[in-house]
């Protein structure tokens, strides 16, 4: 250690001497290159040795794991030992809380089946109409929808989409949907279908893409819905079940009227909301503050796509 300190002090004095003599950095570097090349060679040699050791360790580990999983008696013994060790570890560290977690990094936006409190209801106490937005960023969607649980209608929701989905008709949609509910009248009909089969969901997802404004924290689920009506003049509104924490309604053709009723905990604080979802717009809402209903508007054919998501 003393020898290394002595060499280091000598090198520092040499560097100071070179500077005092007017040498620039390039000249000092060239003069020291014989020493530096030896140091670099030694470092390269140590790095290569470390890499060889790591490769050997990984190879041995791969062989051990292969033998372990291919031999059922040995695998069962290892599992038994691991379980006993975990039980003996409990007095020192309670790992059961970690074991029961769905994810290691908790999402502050996620509310797992919780009912809104009076404090939660305050966020919609001054909201008397749905927010209509255009060219909204993912950060603002996070702030409005996921933090404050307020609904929005994105007027340019189908921006950059192709006309493939807009050109769909009832017969073509029926090929990729499974019937969920049908109601017919003398003066029209209304029905909605849910894709509960994986093949149908995959086929239907090819018709649309992820909207530009949807935050990356939101995962779209496999199931999707199709709401169709034509010449519907009934005044009765239809309740929309929310099977997940978030729903997105994409208006492909025609228009529908949306009705949002505050949940019982917020009924005295928040206002009922309603608005018209027009062709080319997307409605985004969570299941935390409102119950959702809808009614087709006008006598024209109306096609709405429902996509479920979660952000846990």
N, C-alpha and C positions, 0 to 999 in steps of 0.2 A: 504493500500500500504506500509506504514511504517512497519507494523507488518510482512508482507511478506519479506521485505528487511532484517529485523532483524533476521528472521528465516533462511534466505538464508546465511547471514553472519555467523551465529552460525554453520550451517552445513559445511561451507567452513573451519572454524577454526577447527572443529572436524576432518575433512578430513586431514588437514595439521598435526594435532596432531597424528593421526593414522600413517601417513607416517613417522613422526619423531620417533615414537616408534617402527618402524620396521615391521609394518603390511604389508602384500602383498595385491594385488588387490582382491584375492579370500577371504581373511579374512575380508577385509573392506566390500565386497559385502555381505557376510553372516551376518555381524553385522548390516548392513543397511536393510536387507531383510524385517523386520517387517514394516518399514516405506515405502519401495518400494512397498510391496504388497498392502498396503492401497491406494497408488497412482494409481497402476495398476487397482485395482477394481473400483476406481472412474472414470478412463478413459474408462474402459469397459462399465460402466453404461451410461456414456455420449454418447458413440458410439452407444449403443443399442437404446437409446432414439432418437438419430438423425436418425437412420435407420427407426424406427417406424414412425416418423414424415414424412419422405420421402415417405414411403409406403402409408400413409394416403393421402398425397398431390397428389401422382400419381393416387390413386384410385378415389379421387374427380375429378381430371382433366379428367380421362377416362370417368367418368359418365357424366360430363359436355359436353365433345366432342361428346359422343354418342347421348345425347339429342339434341345437336345443329344440327348434321348432319341428324338426323332422323326427325327433324321438319323443313319442308321447309320454312315456314314463318320466323322462328327464324334464320335460316341459311341466308336467303336473307337480313334480317335486319343487321346481323353481317357483311356480305359482304359490305353492303351499308355504314355502319359506318367506316369500314376499308378503303374503297375507299375515303370517305370524309376526314378521318384523313391523308391519304397519300397525298391528294391534298393540305391540309393545311400545311403539312410538307415541301412542295416544296420550299418556301422562305428560310427556315432554312437549308435544305439539299436536294440537287438535286439527288434523288434516281433513276432517269430515266437512267442515264449512267450505273448504276449497273444492272438495269432491262434488258437493251439491250445487255448485255454481254452474249456470248455463254457459257463461263466458267469463274469461279472466279479467277483461277490461269492460267495466260497466258503461253503458250508454246513458248519459244524463237525460236524454229525451224519452227514454222508454218507460211506459207506465203499464206494468203487467197486471191487467184486470182490475186496476184500482178505480174507485169511484172518485169523482171530483169533490174537492172540499170547498168550503165557502171562499177560501183564499184563491183557489184555482178559478172559481167562477168570476172573480173580479176582472179577469182578462177580457171577458166578453160583455161586461156590464155597460160599456159605451158603444158596443157594436150593434148598429141598427140595420146594416146592409152588408152583403158579401163584398169583399174587396175584389175589384176587377183590375188585373195587372197586364202589362205588356212588356215583353223582353226582360223578364225578371231573372235575376241571378239565383244560383243554387243557395248562396249564403242568405239571401232574403227569404227564400222559401223555408229554409231552416228556421229563421227567426220568426216568421209569421205562423207557419203550419206546425212545426215540430216543437218549438219552444212555447208558443202561445196557444196552440191547438185551434187556431182560427181558420175557417175555410177560405179558399180563394178560387177565382175563375180566371184562368190564363187565356186571354183572348187570341193569342197567337200560338196556342198549344200545339197545333199541327204544323208548325213551321218546319220546313225542310223535309216534310214527309212526302212520299210519292203518292200518286193518285190510285195506287193499287187497292188500298183499303176503302177509299172514298167511292170507288166504282162498284163495290160489292152490292149485290141484291139479296133478297130473302132466300132464294133457292140456293145460291152459292154459300151463304152463311150456314144454312142447314146442314151442309155436308161436313162441317167441322165443329158442330155443336151437339150437345145432348139436351133434350127437353127437360126443363125444370118446372115451369108454370105456364099455363095457357088459359086465357079467358077470352071468349068470343061473344060478340053482340051483333044484333041485326044491323047496326050502323057502323060496325068496325070491329077491330080486334086489338088485343095487346097481349104480348107474352114475353117472358124472358127465359133465357137458357143458360145453364151453367155447365162449363166443361169440367167435369170431375174425372174424366179419363185422361191419362197421360198422353196418349196418342192424339186425342182431339185437341188438348191444350197446346201441344207442340205444333200441330198443324195450324192452329189459329194464330199463335204468336208470330208466325212468319208474315202475317199481314200487317203488323204494326211494329214500331220500335220504341225504345226508351225515350221519353220526352227530354228535351235539352235542359229543362229547369229542374228535373228531379235530382235531389242530392244523392251523392254516392252512398250515404249511410242507409238509404232505403233499398231493401231487397224486394224485387217483384216476385210474387208467389206463382206457382204453376197454374192455379185455377184462374179462369177468366169468365166473364159474363157477357151475354148479349141481350139487350133490351130492344124489342121491336114493337112498333105499333103502326096502325094505319086507320085513318078515318075515325079516330077515337074521340068521342064527344062527351064521355062520362065525366062528371065532376069529382068523382071519388079519387082520392090520392092513394098511391100504392107505397107501402112501407118497404124500404130497402134494407135487407139484413146486412150487417157488416161483419163478415167472418174473420176479419183481421183488424189490426190496429190502424190501417190506413186504406182508403179507397180512392181510386182515380176513375172518373167518368169521362169518356172521350165521345164527344158528339160528332158522329160521322155524317148523318143526314137529318134534316128537319130540326126540331127544337123541342125541349122539354122544360117544364117548370119544376124547380127544386124547392122543397120545403124543409127547413131545418128547425126542429123543435128542441129547445134546451132540455137537457136531462133533468130529472126530478130535483136533484140537488141544486141545480142552477135556475130552476123555473122562476124564482122570485128575483133573480139578479139579472138574467140575460133575456134578450128579446128574441122572439121567433123571427126567422129570416126566410126570405124567398127571393128567387131570381130566375131568370130564363137562361138556360144553357143553349146557345145557338151553334149552328154548324161550324166546325173548325175550332171550337173552344174545348178546354179541358177543365174539369172541376176536381179539386183536390181537397180532401177532408180527412180528419182523424175521427176515431170513435169515442173520443174522451168527453166532449162537451155536448154534442148534439146527436139526436136521432134524425134519420134522413128519410124523406119520402119524395115521390116525384109524380108528375102527371104529364103525359104527352100534350103538346100544344098544337092546335090547328088540326086540319084534316089530312095533311100530307103524311107521307111515310116517314117514320122516325126510326133511326138506328143509333143506339148508344152502346159503347163498349165499356164494361166495368172491369178494372184491373185491380187486384188486391196486392197490398204490400205490407211490409213490417220494417221497423227500424230499431230492432233490439240488438 
